[in-house]
Amino acid sequence: MQFGLISKADISDDIFLFPSERLDLDKVRHPSRRFEFIGVRQLRNKMIPNHEITYLPSGKPVLKESLFQISISHSEQTICLCVSKLNIGVDIEVPKDRILKITSKFCSKEDADLFNKDCLHDMTLLWTIKEATYKKANLPGLDFKKEIKIISRSTNEYICRVGRDNNVSEYNLAHEEIDGQILTYTT
């Protein structure tokens, strides 16, 4: 597994885009989304050149005609691209108070036994764990509170269970803290 991080301050418009990516960029109107789109391709060009990024109907990014898997995340200051031979999920977040306002949407009673619901760091960490798990599972519409459960927590490693329609999968995750941000990824 290989990570690429780029500060949004380091993104430039001078990048290679495949023709279909240029068409996709033309459809992106919001300035910050355009910036993120370009930043991801800039990372791609450094890490794995000549691999076009496309999207599955679920919205999951994939590399066209490649055996590599990718996962993409961004915070207000960083863009992250993770490349692996295996299916992966990654999320990066800056802890912000707004996460405490939505804990009821993703933190179950069982999660609250492992994470402090009143702690900004814990809730941001829990969110990144569930988001990275969601990306790896690639099951659109998963309920973060009911269908994604943290079943084990150690210092920086976690086991997460995804259950839907009698199908259950377990994933191992880890997290790191980089420049005040929480980066969580499936292992």
Residue pairs with C-beta under 8 A, 6 or more apart in sequence:
1 82
1 83
1 84
1 86
1 88
1 185
1 187
2 47
2 82
2 83
2 84
3 80
3 81
3 82
3 90
3 183
3 185
4 43
4 46
4 47
4 80
4 81
4 82
4 83
5 43
5 78
5 79
5 80
5 92
5 178
5 183
6 39
6 42
6 43
6 78
6 79
7 77
7 78
8 35
8 39
8 74
8 76
8 77
8 78
8 79
9 77
11 35
11 38
11 39
11 42
11 79
12 42
13 38
15 38
15 41
15 42
15 45
16 41
16 45
16 49
17 25
17 41
18 52
20 52
20 54
21 41
21 52
21 53
24 37
25 34
25 37
25 38
28 34
28 37
36 74
36 79
39 74
39 79
40 53
40 61
40 72
40 74
40 79
40 81
41 53
43 79
43 81
44 51
44 53
44 81
47 81
47 83
48 63
48 66
48 68
48 83
51 63
51 64
51 66
51 68
52 63
52 64
52 65
53 61
53 62
53 63
53 64
53 70
54 61
54 62
54 63
54 64
55 61
55 62
56 62
56 138
58 138
58 140
59 140
60 135
60 138
61 70
61 71
61 72
62 69
62 70
63 69
63 70
67 85
68 83
68 84
68 85
69 83
69 84
69 85
69 86
69 87
69 88
70 81
70 82
70 83
70 84
70 88
71 81
71 82
71 88
71 89
71 90
71 132
71 135
71 136
71 185
72 79
72 80
72 81
72 82
72 90
73 79
73 80
73 90
73 91
73 92
73 131
73 132
74 80
74 92
75 92
75 93
75 94
75 181
76 94
77 94
77 179
77 181
78 92
78 178
78 179
78 181
80 90
80 92
80 183
82 88
82 90
82 185
87 136
87 138
87 186
88 135
88 136
88 185
88 186
89 131
89 132
89 133
89 134
89 135
89 136
89 137
89 171
89 185
89 186
90 132
90 135
90 183
90 184
90 185
90 186
91 127
91 128
91 129
91 131
91 132
91 135
91 183
91 184
91 185
92 128
92 178
92 181
92 182
92 183
92 184
93 99
93 124
93 127
93 128
93 131
93 181
93 182
94 124
94 180
94 181
94 182
95 120
95 121
95 124
95 180
95 182
96 120
96 124
97 120
99 120
99 123
99 124
99 127
100 118
100 120
100 123
103 117
103 123
104 145
105 144
105 145
106 126
106 127
106 130
106 144
106 145
107 115
107 117
107 123
107 126
107 145
108 145
108 146
108 149
110 149
110 150
111 126
111 145
111 149
111 150
114 150
114 153
115 122
115 123
115 125
115 126
115 150
115 153
116 122
116 123
117 123
121 182
124 182
125 175
125 182
125 184
126 150
128 175
128 182
128 183
128 184
129 150
129 158
129 160
129 173
129 175
129 184
130 144
130 148
130 150
130 160
131 184
132 173
132 184
132 185
132 186
133 148
133 160
133 162
133 171
133 173
133 186
134 142
134 144
134 148
136 171
136 186
137 148
137 162
137 169
137 171
139 162
139 164
142 148
142 162
142 164
147 162
147 163
147 164
148 160
148 161
148 162
149 160
149 161
149 162
149 163
150 158
150 159
150 160
151 159
151 160
151 161
151 170
152 158
152 159
156 174
156 175
156 176
157 172
157 173
157 174
157 187
158 172
158 173
158 174
158 175
159 170
159 171
159 172
159 173
160 170
160 171
160 172
160 173
161 168
161 169
161 170
161 171
162 168
162 169
162 170
162 171
163 169
171 186
172 186
172 187
173 184
173 185
173 186
173 187
174 184
174 185
174 187
175 182
175 183
175 184
175 185
176 182
176 183
177 183
